[in-house]
Structures are given as structure tokens and as C-alpha cells.
């Protein structure tokens, strides 16, 4: 064993401390002496740069860049979180924070979309439509959404003074609000599509997501839900355990939900189902797309491998790396990959990567995703046999780069309707149009959400204004020539726009509902014009057949 002299003691202690903070051991292939030499090299370079560089250096910034560089050399998803962002990151995982309980939309003056029911702001009288003009005697005009959030958040029980302008009353009002625990909801929308079909949209996975999910399931069952559309589109993931718990509600006892593998023993784990789940027999359709990642893919993969649900949409992101947070001495975090997860039949759906080659990783991911959407059969044939698997009941599924849905819905890339949805043009216009008609709309529809959804009609002048807005802002060009479609140049024939007035009316109503009552309120309306959702609603016979594997007699088997 090599003896350390006094010049090695300090870096050795630092090295041991570094390992203790991370809770990991050095690679067994790297000897203690080798590790010590590499650490000494890093320390030496820092001392030389800090003392000898031609200009004074910011040592904190230099260390941060060094940590980022080390993590970047590992894999595409290990990352560094600076101290000022840690609180927001932890809030998202925990599913709550200390705040005043409002949903707001930033602008020149931030507009309150709605106070959270039962929250501190509602209790003191803050109303939807109020404008935030001062926070603690300092102007809030022109602040970004993050800056406003930073000032409104704080320890539970502390107070913050807020001055608002109320357009309907033309008054400035001041409120002192005591901060309380505010939930960050994972479920943006849930409703009954028809008399037996429930819909739940999960936007991320936090510690509280399973509890939220069960509350929505209970509510929908009371309304007659016999089958479920679970929307995981655009869900980037989050807390793995929450996705596993939700999968457990749909799968039977002892079924494998997911496996994780890593260097440490704690990562080599099989998660299995328990008996008595809330949705073990009902037909289920899951919507996925390119932005469905990580924990979303764990849930979708478990349901697909066990033939429990029909997956509809587009291939998922392809992230099967498990991260763990390690706190550093200044409160910053390293969110570092510590393992990989595998679906129940053994699929690794991580997109292949070379260490340190981030741009290549995303470029190859984009290319293969296009093939998986527009050339599905050729894409399947290109997958090597080592990445081809069978589900419990013999269906073919694939590993190696995301989860391919059972039914792929490819977008019509030449369609003006597709362009409007993809560009969010309807959402942008709805906010602008609402700001000019807010007083009139609020005076009629404030606190009448269900009536608005049922009976409000977007006026014709708003439809005309939408098309004018699109052309005046150079978002698109409409021409009288029928064959003038050029998606790249955003040129479409006027005749196509004329045929889309009903589509635009519906989209604007859904967007306005989101602006007036909060994000997710308009989802029932927006889903009516969404091709993936509509195709899923036509595929219930397949979902019912899959459900039949899990129950002796499905109540909807003969539908």
C-alpha cells in the first residue's frame, strides 16, 4: 500500500470528502493512486489559473464550468443545477412550495389568471383579472415571470404585501397575504369525454402525482367512467416512483413494472405490482409523443409490455437513464445518472449516445424519430434483432430509442391546421384578443366556467381578426392560388383558410377558456380538433381486447 506524505494529505482528504458527499465509490478499475493523481492535477490547474492568468478570474464561475464539463462528458442527461435554481427544482419534485396561491400570466403587468381555490390569495380577495403592480412597495411592472415568482415565494407563514390594479373596478388595492403551502399540480385536465370515457392528462411526475391521479380516478368513476384515456403527451417525466405507483394501479400482483440497474447495489431493483389496483380491468388508451420522456416512458412501457393498454400517437423521447441529486457545498446540485431502467420484458429504450457528443445525440434522435413517424414499416425493419422483444401475449415491441406506439398518428405536414396547432398561433392570438376585450368578457363570464364551455361562441369578427393578425405579423401568408402551399415559407391558399373557420373558432374558444379560467380548462374543446385524440377514440375495440387479457369478462367486451 502506498504511503501518503504530507503533501498528499490535503488533496486526499478532499478526495475522500468529495466521495462521501456524492455517496459513491471510485471506479474499481481506477486505483487510489490514480484517482489521487487525477484529483491533484485538477487542483493544480485551478491554482495556476486562479493565480497566474492574465486577468482576474471568477473562481466560482470557473468551478461551476468545471463541474458542468465533467458532467457533460458522462451522458446527455447528467446536469448541474446552480444554487439559485435548486429551490424551484425541488419544488417541482416535491409538488408544493410556500407561496400565495395564484396562477398568473406575465406581461407588462402580470395578470392573475385565477387564485387557487382555498388558497391564501382567494381568502383575502384576489380575483382573476387583477394586475400585479407592486410587491412589497417595489414595482412589479415589467418583471419576468421568474422574477415575480421569486418575490412571491417564501417560507410558509411569512407575509408579503401585494398591490394590484383591478380593471373591472378601476381601482388599486393592497393586500397583505400570509404564505401557505401551495400545491404544484401534475394533472392539468380531467373530464368525462362521454358517458363512459374518462380523460386524465398528466403533465409531469412529482411526489404528489399518484395522490392526484387517484383523486381524479375516484371522481371520474363516480361520474360513470368505464374506460380511460391517459394523456402523457409532452410529459418530460420526473419522479420515477410516482409513475411506478400509477402503473401498479393498472397491473396485477407480482407483475414487473420496471427494473433498474446500476453500479451500486441499491440501483439493482425490480419493482413489482400489488393486488387491488383501482384500474386493473378497465380498457385504457395512452397518448404519447416525442416529448413523452423518462417516467412517462416507464409507465407507457409497463402498460405496453403487459398488453394492458393501447398506445397511440408518436414515438417517445427515449430516455432510460436514472438520475439522482447530490448536493455540493454551496447548495448547488449535481443531477447525475446512477443507473438505467428496463421495461418489464427487458427493453432498454434509451437512445444510443457517445459520451460528450450532445449535438450528435439530438441530431440522430431527430432523424430516427422522423423515420418512426413517416416510414414506420421501414423503421421497424431497420431495428436489429437484439432490440426486438415480445409482450406477455406475443405482440412485437422494440427497444433502442423510445417507445413506438401501437398505432402511429403521423401529422399532415402540408396542412394549415397542423401549422396552426404546431406554431401555437391560436394561443398567441387568443391572449392578444382577450387583452383587448377583457372587461367585456369578464363582466359576462366571470365565475361561469361551465356555462362558458357549454354555450360561448367566438364572434365572427374574432375569426376575421385572427387571419388578419396572422398575416400582419408575418406568421403566414394566404394567397388566392390553390396550389401555393409552401410550409417552409408559411404560404397557404386562401381557400384552405376559408375551410378552417369552424376549426379556428373551436381552437380559439379552447384557448380563451385557458386564458380566462386557467390552463387545462379548454382541453375538452381542444381535444375535439386534435387528430391523435380523435384517432384514439376510434380505436376502443383494440383497447377493449387488451383489457380482456386482464379480466375474465370485460364489461365492454361486446361493444
N, C-alpha and C positions, 0 to 999 in steps of 0.2 A: 504494500500500500504506500503510495507516495505521501511523503511528509510535507506539510504546508509551512513555508516560512512566514515571517511577519508581514511581508509584502502581499501575501495571498490571503491573509485573514479577512480583510475588509471586503474585497470582492466575493470571497467565498460566502461570508455571512449574507451579503446582499443577494447572492445567487440562491442560497437556501431560503431566505425570506421571500424572494420572488416566487420560488416554487411553492412555498407554504401558502402565500396569498392566492395563487392560482388553484391550489388543491390538486396539482398534478405532479407526476414524476418525470424526470428527464427520460428521453427515449433510451431503452436498454442498450441500443446499438451505439449510443454516444457515451463514452466513458466519462467519469467525473472530471478527469484532467482535461479532456477535450472540451467539455461544457465550460469549464473554468476558463480555459484559454479563449474561447469564443466570447465569453462574457467580458473578460479583461480587454479584448480587442474593442468591443463596443464602448466600454467605459473610457478607454484610451482615446478613441476617436472623438467622443463627446468632449473630453477635457481639452484636447488640442483645438477643436473648432471653437469652443466657447472662449478660449484664452488667446488664440492666435489669429483668428480670421480677421480680414482687413477692416471689417465693420463690426460694431457691437451686435451680437445675435440675441434673439429672444429664445432663451434656453427652454422655456415651457413649450413654445411652438415647435422647437426643434425635436424635443422628446415626443410630442404628440405625432409629428410626422414620422418619427422613427417607429412608434407603435403601429401607426397605420400601415407603414411599409411592411413590417413583419407580418401583420395580419393579411395584407394584400397578397403576400407571397404564398399563402396557405390554400385558400379556396375562394370562390366568388361570394360567399355569404358570411364569412367572418368579418366583423366590423368593429370600429372604435366609436364609442359614444362619449362625447365631451361632457364635463360636469354639468354645464348649463342645460343639457338636453336629457339628463338622467331622470329628472322628476317626471317629465312628460312620458318618457319611455315606460317607466314603472307604472304610471297611471294607466296606460293603455293595457298593460298586462294584468294589473290588479282589477281593472274595471270600475274604478271610482277615484275621486280626488276631493280635496277641500275647495269649495267654491260657492258661488251664489245661485247657481241653478238656472241658467238661461241658455237658449240656443240663439246665436246671433250671426249675422252676416256682415263681414267687414265692408267698408266703403269710405267715402269722405267722412261720414259719421256712421258708426256701426249701428245696424238696425236689429232690434230684438225680433227674432222670428217667433219665438214663443218662450214663456217661462216654463220650466219643468214642473209638472203637476205636483203640488205639495211641497215644492222646494222653497228655499229662503226668499227668492225674488217674488214668487207668486204671493207669498204670505204678506209681504209689505206693499204689494200693489203694482209691481212692474207688469206692463202689458205688452202684448205683441204689437209691433209697430213703433214702440218707443225708440228714440235715438240716443245713444250714449254720447254725451258731450263732455263730461268731466268725470275723472276718477281721483278721489282724494285731493280735490282742489287743483288738479293739473288737467290740462286739456286732453281730451281723448280724440279730438278731431285729427284725422289723417294717420292715426296709428294703424299698424297692420293687425291682422287677427291674432298673431302670436304675441305681439306687444300688449294687446288688450287682455288676452288670456293670462299672461304673466302677472298683470296688475290685479286681476280679479281672483286668481287662485291664491290660496294661503292655508294656514293651519286651521283646522276645524275649531270653531268657537271664537276666532278673531273677527273683527268688524272691518268693513270697507264702506266708504261713503261714495255714492253714485249720483250724479246729476244727469237727468235725462230731459230731452225735449219731446213732448207728446203732440204730434201734428194734429190729431183729431180735436184736441182742446186748445191748441196753440199756446201751450204753457211749458215752462221749465219747472221741473220738480226734483227735489233732493231726497234721497233715501239712504238711511244707514242700515246695512244688511249684515247679519251675522252669518259667517260662512258655516256650511254644514257639509256632510259627506254627500257628494253628487255622483250618481251612477253614470258610467260611460256605457251606453247600451250597445250590445253587439248585434241585436236584431232590429233592423231598420223598418221592416214591414212584415205584418202578418195579417191575413184576412181570409175569408171564405170566398173562393172563386165562384163556386156554385153551391148547391145544397149539400154536396158531399165531398168537395175538393177543398182542402186547406192549402195555404201557401205561407211559407216562412222563408225570409231572406236573412241569412247570417252574413254580416259584413266583415267580421274578424272573430278570432277566438281569444277571449280573455278568461281570467279565473271565474268570472261570473256567468259565462256564456251558457253552460249547461243548465243552471238555475233558470235563466231567462227562457231558454228553449222549452223547458218543461212547463213553465207558466203558460207559454203560448200554446203548446200542445194541449194542455188541460182546457184552456179557453176554447180552442177550435173544436175539440171533441164535444164540448157542451153545446156547440152550435151545429153539431151533426157531422163532423169530419169523419170520413171513412177512408180517405186516401190523401197523400201529401205530396205537394211539390216543394222540394227543398232547394232553395236557390243559393248556390255557392259561387256564383259568378263574381269576379272582381274581389274575391276574398283572399287577401295575401297570407292568411294563416295566423300564427300567434301561439297560444298555449296548447301544446300537444295534448295534455291530459284532458282538456275540455272536449277536443274532437273525439278522443277515445271514449269518453263518457257518453257522448251523443251516439256514437256508433253502437255502444253497448245497449242503448235503448231500442235498437232496431234488430239486434242479432241475439242468438240464443246462448245458453250456458256453455262455457268452455270453448266457444268459437274464438279462434285467434283474431284479434283486432288489428294488431300491428306488432312487429318485432323491431327492437333497436339493438345495434351492435357498435361497439367502440373499443378503445384500448383499456378503459377502466372496467372493472367487473360490474359496477352499477349500471353501465350502459347496455350490458348484455341481458336484455329483458324481453319477455313475452307478455304482452297484455292480452288478457282473455275476457270473454263476455260472461255475464251472470244471468241467471234466470229472472223472468219477471219484468222485462223491459216494456216501456209504455207503447212502443210501436213495433212489436215483434212480428206482426202478421199483416198489417195494412199495406196495400200497394204504395210504393214510393217511387217518385221520379226525381232525379237530381240534375240540376242545371249547372254546368261548368263551362269555363272558357280559359283563355290564355292567361288571365290574371288570377286564376284559382291556384293557390300555391300552398306548399308546406302542410300545415294542419288540415287545410281543405282537401288536399290530396290524400292524407291519411284516412279521412272519413270516406271520401269517394272511393278510394282503393279498397277499403274493407268491405263496403257495400257491393262493389262490382265483383270482387273475388269470391264472395259467398253467394253471388246471384241473388242479392237481396233487393237491389234497386236498379232501375233503368237509368243510365247516364246519357244525357242529351246535351249537345252543344258543340264545343270545340276542345281540342287537346289542351290539357292543363300546362302549367309553367314548367314543372319538372324539377322540384327542389325536395331532395330527400336527405338533407343534411340537418342534423340536430344541433342547435346552438345552446350554450349555457353562458350565463353572465358571470363575469369575475370582476370584482371591484378593485380599483387601484387606489393608491394612497391619497389622491386628490379628489376622490369621489367619482372619477370617471369610470367607465365600464369597458371591458373587452367582451364583446358578444362573439364567442369563439365556438367553432364547430368541434364537438366532442364525440359525435357518433353519426351513424347513418340509420335510416329506418327502412324496413322492408314490409311490403304488403303481406297479407296472410299467406298467399301462395308462393311468396319468396321473391317478388319483383322488387328490384331497386329502380325507382323511376327518376333518379337523379340524371339530369342532362350531363353527358361526359364533359370534362374540362381538363385543361392543363394548368398547373399552378402558375399564378401570376399573369395569365393571359385572359384578362377580363373581356376586352373588346372582342376577341375571337370567340369567346364563350357565348356572348349575346348574339353575335352575327350568325353563328352556326345554329343557335337556338331558333332564331327568326326564320332561317331558311328551312329547317326541318319542320317548323310549325306550319309554314305555308303548304308544304307537301302534305302534311297530315290533315289539312283542311280542304285543299283543292284537288289533290291527287291521292285520295285515301287508299285505294286498292294498290297503287304502285308503291305508296309509302309502306303498307303492310308487307309487301313482297320484299322490300329492301331491308327489313329488320332481320338480323341474324337469328338462327335457331336458338341460340343461347338466351335470347331475350323474349322468347315465345313461351307463354305459360297457359295452363288450363285452369278454369274456375272449378268450384266444387262440383258443378254439374256439366262440365265439359266444354264450356264456351272458351274461345281463344281470346287471350288478353296479352298485352305487351309491356315490357319494361324498357328502360334505357332513355327516357326523355319525356316525362309527363305521362298522364293517363289519357288514353284515347277513349272518347265516349262510345257507347254502344250505337248511338245514332248521331252522326255528324251533321250539323246545320251550317253550311257554308254561306257567307254573306254574298249578296249580289253587288259586286264592286262597281257596277256601272249605274246603279240605281241612285236617284236623287234622294229617296227616302233613307237609304243606307248612309249617304253622305250627311244628311241632317242629323241622324242618330249619332254617328261617329264623331262629328265635329262639335256636338253639344250646342248647335246653333239655336235650337228651340229653347234650351235653358238660358242661354245668354240673352236672347230677346225677351223672354218672359220676365226676367229680373228688370230689364230696362223699361219694358212696357208697364210693369207693375209700379215702378217708382213714380211714373207719371200719372197713374190712376189710383194710387194707394188710398187716398182719403175716401174716394167714391166706393171702392171695393170693400174697404174695412167697415164703412158705415152700414153697408148692406149685409156683409157676410161674416163679420167678426163673430167668433164663437158659434158658427153654424157649419161646422166641418162636414157632417154627414149630408146636410141639405145641399151644400156646395157640390160635393161629389156626385150627388144624385141628379141635380137639376141645373147647375150653372152652365150657360152656353157662352163660349168665347165669341164676342161680336165680330161681324164681318170686317169692320174697319181694322180690327187687330190682325186678321189674316192678311189683308192688303198691306198693312204696316210691316208685317213680318217679311214679306217678299221684298218690299222696298228697302227695309233695313239690311237684308242680306246683300242686295246689290250695291247700296250706298256705301256699305262698309267693305266692299270688295271681297266679301266672303264667297260669293258665287256670281256667275253671270248667266242670265236667261236670254236665249236668242229665239227668234221665230223659226229657225231652221230645224226641222225634225231630227236630222242625223248629226247634230252638232255636239253630241256627248263627248266630253274630254275631261275625265275625272281628275287627272293630274292638274289641269288648268282650271278646274272647277267651273266648267261650262256645260250647261244643260239646256235642253229645248224648253221653251215656254209651255208647250203642250203638256209636258210631264208635270210641271208645277201646277197647271190648272187641274190636273187629275188628282193632285195631292192635297187639295184644300181640306177635305174631311180628315185626312191623316194629320195635317198640321193643326187643325182645330183640336183634335184629341190630344196631341202631344203638348200643345200649349196649356190646355186645361190641367193636365197632369203636372206640368212644370209649375203652373201658378199655384196649385194645391201645395206643392212642396215649399214654395216661397211664403205662402200665407200661413200655413199650419205646421210646417216642419218637414225636413227631408224624410221621404218614405211615404208620406200621406198620399201622394199621387201615384204610387206604384200600381195600384189596381187599374188605373187608367192607362198608364204607360205600357203595362204588360199586354194590353189588348192590341197594341200595334207592334209588339216585339216578335219577330219571326221564330226565335228559339222557344219562347214560352208557348206560342201558338202551336208549333210543331209538337212540343211535349204533350200538349193537351189532346193531340190526336193519337198518341201512342199508348194510351192506357191499357189496351189489350196486352201489350208486351210486359208492362209493369205488373199487371194482374197475374200473368203467367209466372213471373219470377216470385211474386208473393206466395204463389201456390206451393213452391218448394218448402216454405216455412210454416205452413199450416195445413192441417188435414182437409179443411174445407173453407176456402176463401169466400167471404160473403158476396164478393163481386165477380166470382169466377165465371158466371154465365152471362155477364153483362154484354 
